[in-house]
Amino acid sequence: MRNLRGRPERNLQGNTRMDAVLANSQDLDLESRVLNYLLGYRMPALRSIEVEARNGVVTLRGSVPTYYQKQLALNCCRRVAGVVELIEEVDVASYRAEPLLVA
């Protein structure tokens, strides 16, 4: 959007609307690259992880059955180009073992 003088309109941070659109497309691209990297491991548990990217900061949310899978997901995401920071909100789903009946 342009102002009355024909210059690009800027928001409070000094960014133009086009900068915001470009940042959004870069975030979507980063999300898809992280998801593709996770899907490349062909582990069904990693498919349940949600990925959100904003300005290079990637947030992982979800639940996996084992601590190994959690660490695998985190290490995978750190390897993707463009990830500046990683916020992990991945839980390890604990299971309740059946009590042993001793007769």
C-alpha positions in Angstrom: 0.0 0.0 0.0 1.3 3.5 -0.8 0.7 6.7 1.0 -0.4 10.0 -0.7 3.1 10.8 -1.8 3.5 7.5 -3.7 5.9 6.0 -1.1 5.3 2.6 0.4 3.3 2.9 3.6 5.3 1.8 6.7 4.1 0.4 10.0 5.4 1.3 13.5 8.5 -0.9 13.1 9.4 0.8 9.8 8.5 -2.2 7.7 6.4 -2.0 4.6 3.4 -4.2 3.9 5.4 -6.0 1.2 8.0 -6.8 3.9 5.3 -8.5 5.9 4.1 -10.5 2.9 7.6 -11.6 2.2 8.2 -12.6 5.8 5.0 -14.6 5.8 6.0 -16.5 2.7 9.4 -17.2 4.2 7.8 -18.5 7.4 5.5 -20.8 5.4 8.5 -22.0 3.4 10.4 -22.7 6.6 7.4 -24.6 8.1 7.1 -26.8 5.0 10.9 -27.5 5.0 10.8 -28.5 8.7 7.7 -30.7 8.1 9.3 -32.4 5.1 12.4 -33.1 7.1 10.4 -34.7 9.9 8.3 -36.7 7.4 11.5 -37.9 5.8 12.2 -40.1 8.8 9.0 -42.1 8.2 8.2 -42.4 11.8 4.4 -42.1 12.4 4.9 -40.5 15.8 6.7 -37.5 14.2 3.7 -36.8 12.0 1.6 -35.6 15.0 4.0 -32.8 15.7 2.7 -29.3 14.8 5.2 -26.8 13.3 4.9 -23.0 13.5 7.5 -20.6 12.2 7.8 -16.9 12.7 10.9 -14.9 11.7 13.1 -17.9 11.8 11.8 -19.0 15.3 10.3 -22.5 15.0 7.9 -23.8 17.6 7.2 -27.6 17.8 4.1 -28.7 19.6 2.6 -32.1 20.2 3.2 -35.4 21.8 5.4 -38.4 21.0 5.6 -41.8 22.7 9.3 -41.9 23.5 12.0 -39.5 24.6 14.1 -40.7 21.7 11.5 -39.5 19.2 11.3 -36.2 21.0 15.1 -35.7 20.7 15.0 -36.9 17.1 12.4 -34.3 16.2 14.4 -31.5 17.9 17.7 -32.5 16.3 16.1 -32.7 12.9 14.6 -29.2 13.1 17.9 -27.7 14.2 19.5 -29.0 11.0 17.0 -27.2 8.7 18.5 -24.0 7.1 16.8 -20.9 8.3 16.0 -22.0 11.8 17.3 -19.3 14.1 15.8 -20.5 17.3 13.8 -23.6 18.3 11.1 -23.6 20.9 10.0 -27.1 22.0 6.6 -27.8 23.4 6.8 -31.5 22.7 5.6 -33.9 25.4 6.5 -37.5 25.9 3.3 -39.4 26.3 3.6 -41.5 29.4 1.8 -44.8 29.4 0.4 -46.5 32.4 1.6 -50.0 32.7 -0.9 -52.6 33.8 -0.2 -53.7 37.4 1.1 -57.2 37.7 -1.3 -59.6 39.3 0.6 -62.0 41.6 -1.4 -65.1 42.5 
